[in-house]
Amino acid sequence: MPRRSKQARERVPLRLPDGREVELLEVHDPRARHLRLSLTAHGPRLTIPPGASHNDAQVFLRRHLAWLHDHLTEDPKANTSSQSPRPGVAGNVMLRGETLRLDWRDAAWLHVAKEHDQLVIALPAAATPAAVTRALQEFLLSQARADVGRWLPRYLPTLPRAPRSWRFRVLSSLWGSLSHSGAMSLDLALILAPPPAFEYVVVHELCHLLHGNHSPAFWAAVEQRFPDWRAQRAWLRDEGGAIKVELRRLLG
């Protein structure tokens, strides 16, 4: 398979409508399909796909500058960025590398769903913060399981066997592990990361079914199945700490 180009990153100054200047991270991502502006734990980020010109990116950025301004100038007393979501309180949630605005709605039963650039939490009046946290965790688990379930059929035919089992946990330092019995564990925080970074970790652990070490043969197996692994490993090294913190915030 041809080697994919690596991401190119550049931090540039950006002037907000109120005259303030902030630092914007521009990421030229060969795997991106659309221009995307997001607010991460490290500040605003503009993702630029192949084929998008500098002018395209600037027009897109100007169109969404008011949205970014509003999110960066929230009243600090109302800002919940360091707290887990609380019923009715405005905030943001990361999912698959994007920052989604929380939208609270009245409902007869508690459920969570993604709608465009929002995460909708519908809840009855009697719902407690603990119930919201459980519902949010179940939503994240379902999303993570769906992603892994979509990727596994792509790689299993090239492996001697499938993992005996796989589950998600909240891990303090590792992104994943594979036991001697073939049980695979993955960090739930990966669902907050861009999908390529998540998929790389899955491929990494699957390749341990071939080689139980990090020998050159192991990395060759990873390379064969996921040529972009270096860029994704670098992303996890640079940004991974932030999504681990974010997951702990979401789950209280």
matplotlib code that plots the C-alpha trace (Angstrom):
import matplotlib.pyplot as plt

x = [0.0, 1.3, 2.5, 0.1, 1.5, 2.0, 0.0, 1.5, 0.9, 1.3, 0.3, -0.8, -2.3, -6.0, -7.8, -11.3, -14.1, -13.5, -9.9, -8.3, -5.6, -5.5, -3.3, -4.9, -3.5, -3.8, -3.6, -3.3, -4.6, -4.4, -7.2, -9.6, -12.6, -14.0, -12.8, -13.5, -13.1, -13.0, -12.1, -9.8, -8.2, -5.2, -7.2, -8.8, -7.9, -8.6, -8.4, -7.8, -8.3, -6.4, -7.5, -8.7, -6.9, -5.7, -8.5, -11.1, -9.7, -9.9, -13.5, -14.5, -12.8, -14.4, -17.8, -17.3, -15.4, -18.5, -19.0, -15.4, -15.6, -18.8, -17.1, -13.9, -15.7, -18.1, -18.6, -16.0, -18.5, -20.8, -17.9, -18.2, -15.0, -13.5, -16.7, -18.7, -21.9, -24.7, -28.4, -29.3, -25.8, -24.2, -20.9, -19.0, -18.2, -15.4, -16.3, -14.1, -11.8, -14.6, -15.9, -19.7, -22.0, -24.2, -28.0, -30.3, -33.9, -36.9, -38.0, -39.9, -36.7, -33.0, -31.0, -28.0, -27.6, -25.4, -27.1, -24.8, -22.4, -24.4, -24.6, -28.2, -28.9, -32.7, -33.8, -36.8, -37.2, -36.2, -32.9, -29.9, -26.3, -25.2, -27.8, -26.6, -23.0, -24.1, -26.1, -23.1, -20.8, -23.1, -23.3, -19.5, -19.2, -21.7, -19.9, -16.5, -17.9, -19.5, -16.1, -14.2, -16.9, -16.6, -12.8, -12.2, -13.5, -10.9, -8.0, -9.0, -8.5, -4.8, -4.4, -4.0, -7.0, -9.4, -9.0, -10.6, -12.5, -12.3, -13.5, -13.2, -11.7, -10.5, -6.8, -4.3, -1.4, -1.8, -4.0, -4.5, -3.2, -3.5, -3.2, -1.5, -4.9, -5.8, -8.1, -7.9, -8.4, -8.8, -9.0, -12.4, -10.8, -10.0, -13.5, -12.7, -9.7, -9.9, -10.8, -7.4, -5.7, -8.2, -7.9, -4.2, -4.4, -6.7, -4.3, -1.4, -3.0, -4.2, -0.7, 0.3, -1.6, 1.3, 4.2, 4.1, 6.7, 7.7, 10.3, 11.0, 8.8, 5.9, 6.3, 6.5, 3.1, 1.7, 3.1, 1.6, -1.9, -1.8, 0.9, -0.1, 0.7, 3.6, 1.4, -1.3, 1.2, 2.6, -0.9, -1.5, 1.9, 1.1, -2.6, -3.4, -3.1, -5.8, -8.4, -7.6, -8.3, -11.4, -12.8, -12.3, -14.1, -17.0, -17.3, -16.9]
y = [0.0, 3.5, 5.5, 8.3, 11.8, 13.0, 15.7, 19.2, 21.4, 25.2, 27.5, 30.9, 34.0, 34.6, 37.8, 37.5, 40.0, 41.7, 42.4, 39.7, 37.6, 33.8, 31.0, 28.7, 25.3, 24.6, 20.9, 19.8, 16.2, 13.8, 11.7, 14.5, 14.9, 18.3, 21.6, 21.5, 24.0, 22.6, 23.8, 21.3, 21.2, 23.0, 25.7, 26.3, 23.9, 24.1, 20.8, 21.2, 18.3, 17.6, 19.8, 22.7, 25.9, 28.6, 30.8, 28.0, 27.6, 31.4, 31.7, 28.7, 30.2, 33.6, 31.9, 30.2, 32.9, 34.1, 30.5, 30.4, 33.8, 32.8, 29.7, 31.4, 34.3, 32.4, 33.8, 32.0, 31.5, 29.6, 27.8, 24.0, 22.9, 21.5, 19.9, 16.9, 17.7, 18.7, 18.7, 22.0, 23.5, 24.6, 22.9, 21.0, 17.3, 15.8, 13.0, 11.6, 14.6, 17.1, 19.5, 19.2, 21.6, 20.1, 20.5, 19.6, 18.6, 17.5, 13.9, 11.1, 8.9, 9.6, 9.1, 10.6, 11.1, 13.0, 15.4, 17.2, 19.3, 18.8, 16.1, 16.0, 14.7, 14.2, 13.7, 13.7, 16.3, 13.8, 12.8, 13.1, 14.1, 10.5, 9.2, 11.6, 10.4, 6.8, 7.6, 9.5, 6.6, 4.1, 6.4, 6.6, 2.8, 2.2, 4.5, 2.9, -0.6, 0.4, 1.8, -1.3, -3.6, -1.7, -2.0, -5.6, -7.3, -5.4, -6.8, -10.2, -12.1, -11.3, -12.6, -16.2, -15.7, -13.1, -11.7, -13.9, -10.9, -7.1, -4.5, -0.8, 0.5, 3.9, 3.4, 5.8, 5.5, 2.8, 3.0, -0.7, -4.1, -7.7, -10.5, -13.8, -15.4, -13.0, -10.6, -7.1, -4.0, -0.5, 2.9, 4.4, 7.8, 6.7, 7.5, 11.2, 11.0, 11.4, 8.0, 7.3, 7.5, 5.1, 2.7, 2.7, 1.5, -1.3, -2.4, -2.1, -4.5, -6.9, -7.2, -8.5, -11.6, -12.1, -10.8, -10.5, -7.8, -4.6, -6.1, -4.9, -7.8, -6.4, -2.9, -4.3, -6.0, -2.7, -0.9, -3.4, -2.9, 0.7, 2.8, 6.0, 4.6, 7.0, 10.1, 8.6, 7.5, 11.1, 12.5, 10.3, 11.4, 15.1, 15.2, 12.0, 13.4, 15.9, 13.3, 11.2, 14.2, 15.0, 11.5, 11.7, 15.1, 13.6, 10.6, 12.7]
z = [0.0, -0.7, 2.3, 3.3, 3.6, 7.2, 8.9, 8.6, 11.7, 12.1, 14.9, 13.5, 15.2, 14.8, 15.6, 17.1, 16.4, 19.7, 18.8, 20.9, 19.3, 20.0, 18.7, 16.1, 15.2, 11.5, 10.7, 7.1, 7.5, 4.5, 6.0, 6.6, 4.2, 5.2, 6.7, 10.4, 13.2, 16.7, 20.2, 21.9, 25.3, 23.8, 22.0, 18.6, 15.8, 12.0, 10.2, 6.5, 4.1, 0.9, -2.0, 0.2, -0.7, 1.7, 0.5, 1.1, 4.7, 5.3, 4.0, 6.2, 9.2, 8.7, 8.4, 11.8, 13.6, 15.6, 16.9, 18.0, 19.6, 21.6, 22.9, 23.9, 25.7, 27.8, 31.3, 33.4, 36.2, 33.8, 32.1, 32.9, 31.0, 34.2, 35.5, 34.4, 32.6, 34.8, 33.8, 32.1, 32.3, 29.0, 28.1, 25.5, 24.9, 22.7, 20.4, 17.6, 17.6, 17.4, 20.1, 20.3, 22.0, 24.7, 24.1, 27.0, 26.2, 28.2, 27.6, 29.2, 29.4, 29.7, 26.5, 24.6, 20.9, 18.5, 16.1, 13.7, 15.8, 19.0, 21.7, 22.8, 26.3, 26.7, 30.3, 32.6, 35.3, 38.0, 36.4, 38.7, 37.7, 38.5, 36.0, 33.4, 33.9, 33.5, 30.3, 28.9, 29.7, 28.0, 24.9, 24.7, 25.1, 22.4, 20.0, 20.8, 20.3, 17.0, 15.7, 16.7, 15.3, 12.0, 11.8, 13.0, 9.8, 7.8, 9.8, 11.1, 7.8, 8.0, 11.6, 12.9, 15.2, 16.6, 20.1, 22.7, 24.0, 24.0, 26.4, 27.2, 30.4, 31.8, 31.6, 33.4, 31.0, 28.4, 25.3, 25.1, 26.0, 24.8, 27.5, 26.9, 26.6, 23.8, 25.7, 24.4, 26.6, 25.1, 26.7, 26.5, 26.0, 22.4, 21.3, 22.0, 19.7, 15.9, 14.4, 12.8, 16.2, 17.6, 14.7, 15.0, 18.6, 17.6, 14.8, 17.2, 19.7, 17.0, 15.7, 19.1, 18.1, 15.6, 17.7, 21.5, 21.6, 19.8, 17.5, 14.0, 12.8, 14.9, 13.5, 10.0, 10.6, 11.8, 8.8, 6.4, 7.8, 8.8, 7.0, 8.8, 12.2, 12.9, 12.5, 14.8, 17.4, 17.4, 17.8, 20.8, 22.3, 21.8, 22.5, 24.3, 27.8, 27.1, 26.1, 29.1, 31.3, 29.3, 29.8, 33.5, 33.5, 31.6, 33.9, 37.1]

ax = plt.figure().add_subplot(projection="3d")
ax.plot(x, y, z, "-o")
ax.set_aspect("equal")
plt.show()
